[in-house]
């Protein structure tokens, strides 16, 4: 008896090898990502944003900011000043406007606003009316603001998404270029607002 050559057997082995290779290419990255998440290895230590990431799913209302219901949903640079708008606050309001202008053709997707816990001085109120016509003004409840652990004392600048969620927070010493880069990146990857 002579063994006969079966040409199907090597093709079947090659087909199985191809199937295993396809499964490894498809399922391998998912298993690797799951292991990285579960065991915390190969996770980058650096970050690409300048502000303090909030990302807790909390909205403006947790800061005590009251927004009219007719407000247009878009990205917002919100300056909060629980003790009134002093020099740091005024600098952040100016910075928010400059960042909005710096967005160029994307400027319509974002706005800037001020929420103060105390009444503005008459001089500054007139200045805002004259020099900042696009600035939205909201009421701020200082008691609610103080009860929020993510809201430190002093003037802060917040990036808020079109749904009203807090995204990033900056203090009065923030770098305007870094904030502009962060907002441009958010607008680039966002499908909303």
Helices and strands as residue ranges (DSSP letters): H 7-39, E 52-53, G 60-63, E 65-66, E 75-81, H 87-102, G 104-109, E 110-116, H 122-131, E 136-140, H 142-147, E 156-160, E 166-170, H 176-189
